[in-house]
Amino acid sequence: MRKPAPLPLQSISHLSRVVRDPERAAAFYTEVLGFTEIKRPSSFEVEGCWLIGYGISLHLIKGSPVRQRRPLNPSDDHTSFQATSLEEVERRLSDFSIPFVKANVEEHGVVVSQVFFHDLDYNMIEICNCDNLPIELLSEKCQLSRACTAPLEALQACKAGINAGMHFDKSRVHMLRHLQ
């Protein structure tokens, strides 16, 4: 029996986080992480706000977060961001009085450093230098040199038949049209 083809996906549309107070959460994400608030359709029945930054859209939805205060655990689910300087991240988190934990992962002599902290509703955030770690595709014999910042040409060469550049460009154009 033939396996059905995967869903015809192009890219991640957005991430969402349930928060107690969308205005307060938006202030955290804009002031601490540098996101920018964008227009949200007024037809939604639930309160919230939309933010954009770093190639993703983040939707904050008013509700009862399922998360409770708990210790920072790098093994919990989290949203991760690439940083240019983890030392600067640590300094700025300290400036904001935000507690954090650090972790390192080493693979064949390559070290990835990570900083983990919670937002105001205990959603965990990771900041890392994960593009130090090469990506090795398991389905094809191809290795990309940068995990988070691999050039589109490398992606196209590794996945023949899939135009990664077109997918990326279409989603960016789609996103930009919504911002106008």
KEKE-3310 file (N, C-alpha, C; in steps of 0.2 Angstrom, whole numbers, plus 5000, padded with zeros to 4 digits):
npx = (5004:5003:5010:5002:5005:5014:5006:5003:5012:5020:5027:5030:5017:5013:5017:5008:5004:4996:4991:4989:4987:4986:4991:5001:5009:5013:5021:5032:5037:5040:5048:5058:5062:5062:5051:5039:5023:5009:4995:4980:4966:4950:4939:4940:4934:4940:4951:4967:4984:4995:5011:5027:5043:5060:5057:5046:5029:5020:5007:4998:4986:4972:4969:4967:4982:4990:5001:5011:5020:5036:5052:5065:5068:5078:5073:5060:5046:5049:5052:5064:5077:5089:5105:5116:5126:5128:5133:5129:5115:5114:5118:5108:5096:5099:5099:5085:5081:5077:5076:5087:5093:5108:5115:5124:5127:5137:5143:5153:5164:5159:5151:5136:5129:5116:5103:5090:5074:5059:5044:5031:5021:5025:5029:5042:5058:5071:5087:5100:5116:5114:5117:5129:5130:5131:5119:5113:5105:5095:5088:5094:5110:5117:5125:5122:5130:5126:5114:5103:5105:5107:5111:5099:5102:5110:5100:5092:5100:5102:5089:5083:5071:5063:5058:5065:5068:5057:5047:5050:5051:5038:5030:5036:5032:5018:5017:5021:5012:5001:5005:5004)
npy = (4994:5011:5025:5040:5056:5069:5084:5099:5110:5126:5135:5140:5148:5156:5157:5154:5160:5158:5170:5179:5193:5202:5215:5217:5206:5209:5220:5214:5206:5215:5225:5217:5206:5212:5212:5218:5226:5222:5225:5217:5207:5214:5207:5196:5186:5184:5192:5199:5200:5204:5201:5204:5198:5193:5185:5178:5177:5181:5177:5183:5177:5180:5171:5157:5153:5137:5134:5134:5142:5136:5127:5133:5122:5116:5105:5106:5111:5125:5141:5145:5157:5163:5171:5185:5187:5179:5183:5196:5195:5188:5199:5209:5202:5201:5215:5217:5210:5197:5180:5167:5152:5143:5132:5120:5111:5099:5092:5082:5090:5103:5116:5121:5135:5139:5149:5150:5156:5162:5169:5181:5173:5161:5154:5146:5152:5151:5156:5155:5150:5142:5140:5136:5123:5110:5105:5089:5081:5067:5060:5062:5063:5075:5090:5104:5119:5129:5130:5138:5149:5145:5148:5151:5145:5134:5126:5124:5116:5105:5099:5094:5098:5104:5120:5130:5143:5149:5146:5152:5166:5168:5167:5177:5188:5187:5189:5202:5209:5208:5217:5230)
npz = (5000:4996:5004:5009:5002:5011:5020:5010:5014:5016:5025:5042:5049:5061:5078:5093:5109:5125:5136:5151:5152:5138:5134:5143:5141:5128:5130:5136:5126:5116:5122:5129:5120:5107:5098:5086:5087:5077:5066:5071:5066:5069:5071:5078:5092:5104:5116:5112:5104:5090:5085:5077:5071:5068:5057:5061:5066:5080:5090:5103:5115:5125:5139:5150:5155:5154:5160:5175:5188:5188:5190:5179:5165:5153:5146:5144:5134:5122:5114:5103:5100:5089:5093:5092:5102:5116:5128:5129:5129:5141:5150:5147:5151:5164:5167:5165:5176:5175:5179:5173:5166:5161:5148:5140:5124:5117:5102:5094:5096:5093:5101:5107:5115:5127:5133:5145:5149:5157:5150:5155:5158:5161:5149:5141:5135:5124:5121:5109:5102:5091:5077:5076:5076:5064:5052:5048:5036:5037:5028:5016:5008:5013:5019:5028:5032:5042:5054:5057:5049:5036:5019:5006:4993:4997:5003:4992:4984:4992:4993:4980:4968:4976:4978:4989:4990:4983:4992:5003:4999:4994:5006:5014:5005:5006:5020:5020:5013:5021:5031:5025)
capx = (5000:5007:5009:5000:5010:5013:5002:5006:5014:5025:5031:5027:5013:5014:5017:5004:5005:4991:4993:4984:4986:4990:4995:5007:5014:5016:5026:5037:5040:5043:5054:5064:5064:5062:5046:5035:5016:5006:4987:4976:4959:4946:4933:4941:4930:4944:4956:4974:4988:5000:5018:5031:5050:5064:5055:5040:5023:5018:5000:4996:4979:4970:4966:4970:4988:4990:5007:5011:5027:5040:5059:5067:5070:5079:5070:5053:5045:5051:5053:5071:5079:5097:5108:5123:5130:5125:5135:5125:5109:5114:5118:5102:5091:5100:5096:5078:5080:5074:5081:5089:5098:5112:5116:5129:5127:5142:5142:5159:5168:5155:5148:5130:5127:5109:5101:5083:5070:5052:5040:5027:5016:5029:5031:5049:5061:5078:5092:5106:5120:5113:5119:5136:5129:5129:5113:5114:5099:5095:5085:5098:5117:5119:5126:5122:5135:5123:5108:5098:5106:5109:5109:5094:5105:5112:5094:5090:5105:5101:5082:5082:5064:5059:5061:5065:5068:5051:5042:5052:5049:5030:5028:5038:5028:5012:5017:5022:5005:4997:5007:5003)
capy = (5000:5017:5030:5046:5062:5074:5090:5103:5115:5130:5138:5142:5154:5160:5154:5157:5159:5160:5174:5182:5200:5203:5221:5216:5201:5212:5225:5210:5203:5221:5228:5212:5202:5217:5211:5224:5224:5223:5225:5211:5208:5216:5202:5190:5187:5184:5198:5197:5205:5200:5203:5201:5199:5188:5180:5174:5181:5178:5179:5182:5176:5181:5165:5155:5149:5130:5134:5136:5143:5130:5129:5132:5116:5116:5099:5108:5115:5132:5144:5147:5162:5164:5177:5186:5187:5176:5187:5202:5192:5187:5205:5212:5199:5204:5222:5217:5206:5191:5174:5162:5146:5142:5125:5119:5105:5098:5087:5081:5096:5109:5118:5126:5138:5141:5153:5149:5160:5162:5176:5183:5168:5155:5151:5146:5155:5149:5160:5151:5151:5135:5140:5133:5116:5109:5101:5084:5078:5060:5057:5063:5064:5082:5093:5111:5121:5133:5127:5144:5154:5142:5151:5147:5141:5127:5122:5121:5111:5099:5096:5095:5097:5109:5127:5133:5150:5152:5145:5158:5172:5168:5168:5184:5193:5186:5193:5210:5212:5209:5223:5236)
capz = (5000:4995:5009:5006:5002:5017:5018:5006:5018:5014:5030:5048:5048:5067:5085:5098:5117:5129:5141:5156:5150:5131:5134:5148:5138:5122:5132:5137:5120:5112:5126:5131:5114:5102:5093:5084:5087:5071:5067:5072:5064:5075:5071:5083:5098:5110:5116:5110:5100:5086:5085:5072:5072:5067:5052:5063:5069:5087:5092:5110:5115:5132:5141:5156:5153:5157:5164:5182:5190:5189:5188:5172:5163:5146:5142:5143:5127:5122:5108:5103:5095:5088:5095:5090:5108:5122:5134:5129:5131:5149:5153:5146:5155:5171:5167:5166:5182:5173:5180:5168:5167:5155:5146:5134:5121:5113:5097:5090:5097:5092:5107:5107:5121:5127:5139:5145:5154:5156:5149:5161:5159:5161:5143:5141:5129:5123:5116:5108:5096:5088:5070:5077:5075:5057:5051:5043:5034:5038:5022:5010:5010:5012:5026:5028:5037:5047:5056:5057:5044:5029:5013:5002:4988:5000:5004:4986:4982:4996:4992:4973:4967:4981:4978:4995:4989:4982:4998:5008:4996:4994:5013:5015:5001:5009:5026:5019:5010:5027:5035:5022)
cpx = (5004:5005:5007:5005:5009:5009:5006:5008:5020:5030:5027:5023:5014:5015:5012:5005:4999:4994:4988:4982:4990:4994:5002:5012:5017:5021:5032:5041:5042:5049:5060:5066:5064:5057:5043:5028:5013:4998:4985:4969:4955:4940:4934:4937:4934:4950:4963:4978:4993:5006:5022:5039:5054:5061:5049:5035:5021:5012:4999:4989:4977:4967:4969:4976:4988:4996:5007:5019:5030:5047:5060:5070:5072:5076:5062:5052:5046:5051:5060:5072:5087:5099:5115:5128:5126:5127:5131:5118:5108:5114:5112:5096:5093:5098:5089:5076:5076:5079:5081:5093:5102:5114:5121:5127:5133:5141:5149:5163:5165:5151:5142:5129:5120:5108:5093:5080:5063:5049:5036:5022:5019:5030:5039:5052:5068:5081:5098:5110:5120:5115:5126:5136:5127:5122:5115:5108:5099:5092:5089:5105:5119:5120:5126:5127:5132:5116:5102:5099:5109:5107:5104:5097:5107:5106:5091:5094:5104:5094:5080:5074:5060:5062:5060:5065:5061:5046:5044:5049:5041:5028:5030:5033:5021:5011:5017:5016:5001:4999:5006:4996)
cpy = (5006:5022:5037:5052:5066:5080:5095:5110:5119:5133:5138:5148:5159:5155:5158:5156:5162:5164:5177:5189:5201:5209:5220:5212:5205:5217:5220:5208:5209:5224:5223:5209:5206:5215:5218:5222:5226:5223:5218:5212:5209:5211:5196:5191:5187:5189:5195:5202:5201:5204:5200:5203:5193:5183:5176:5179:5177:5181:5177:5182:5176:5174:5163:5150:5142:5130:5137:5138:5137:5132:5129:5126:5116:5110:5101:5111:5122:5134:5147:5152:5162:5170:5178:5186:5185:5180:5193:5200:5191:5194:5209:5209:5201:5211:5222:5213:5200:5185:5170:5157:5145:5134:5125:5112:5104:5092:5087:5088:5103:5110:5123:5128:5140:5145:5152:5153:5160:5169:5176:5178:5161:5151:5151:5148:5153:5154:5156:5153:5144:5135:5137:5126:5114:5104:5095:5080:5071:5057:5058:5064:5071:5085:5100:5114:5126:5131:5133:5149:5151:5146:5147:5143:5134:5123:5120:5116:5104:5095:5098:5094:5102:5115:5131:5140:5153:5151:5151:5164:5173:5170:5175:5189:5193:5190:5200:5213:5213:5215:5230:5239)
cpz = (5000:5001:5006:5007:5008:5015:5014:5009:5015:5019:5036:5047:5055:5073:5089:5105:5120:5135:5145:5153:5143:5131:5138:5144:5131:5124:5133:5131:5116:5116:5127:5124:5108:5096:5092:5084:5080:5072:5067:5070:5070:5075:5076:5090:5105:5110:5115:5106:5096:5086:5079:5073:5071:5062:5055:5066:5075:5089:5100:5111:5123:5133:5148:5154:5157:5161:5171:5183:5191:5188:5181:5170:5156:5142:5141:5136:5127:5115:5108:5098:5095:5090:5093:5096:5114:5128:5135:5131:5139:5152:5153:5151:5162:5172:5169:5173:5180:5174:5174:5170:5160:5154:5140:5131:5117:5109:5093:5090:5096:5098:5105:5114:5121:5134:5139:5151:5152:5154:5156:5163:5159:5155:5142:5134:5129:5119:5115:5102:5092:5080:5070:5075:5068:5057:5046:5042:5034:5032:5016:5012:5008:5018:5025:5034:5042:5048:5055:5051:5037:5023:5009:4996:4991:5001:4997:4983:4985:4994:4985:4972:4971:4981:4984:4995:4988:4988:5002:5005:4996:5001:5015:5012:5004:5016:5025:5017:5016:5031:5032:5023)
residu = (MET:ARG:LYS:PRO:ALA:PRO:LEU:PRO:LEU:GLN:SER:ILE:SER:HIS:LEU:SER:ARG:VAL:VAL:ARG:ASP:PRO:GLU:ARG:ALA:ALA:ALA:PHE:TYR:THR:GLU:VAL:LEU:GLY:PHE:THR:GLU:ILE:LYS:ARG:PRO:SER:SER:PHE:GLU:VAL:GLU:GLY:CYS:TRP:LEU:ILE:GLY:TYR:GLY:ILE:SER:LEU:HIS:LEU:ILE:LYS:GLY:SER:PRO:VAL:ARG:GLN:ARG:ARG:PRO:LEU:ASN:PRO:SER:ASP:ASP:HIS:THR:SER:PHE:GLN:ALA:THR:SER:LEU:GLU:GLU:VAL:GLU:ARG:ARG:LEU:SER:ASP:PHE:SER:ILE:PRO:PHE:VAL:LYS:ALA:ASN:VAL:GLU:GLU:HIS:GLY:VAL:VAL:VAL:SER:GLN:VAL:PHE:PHE:HIS:ASP:LEU:ASP:TYR:ASN:MET:ILE:GLU:ILE:CYS:ASN:CYS:ASP:ASN:LEU:PRO:ILE:GLU:LEU:LEU:SER:GLU:LYS:CYS:GLN:LEU:SER:ARG:ALA:CYS:THR:ALA:PRO:LEU:GLU:ALA:LEU:GLN:ALA:CYS:LYS:ALA:GLY:ILE:ASN:ALA:GLY:MET:HIS:PHE:ASP:LYS:SER:ARG:VAL:HIS:MET:LEU:ARG:HIS:LEU:GLN)
# end
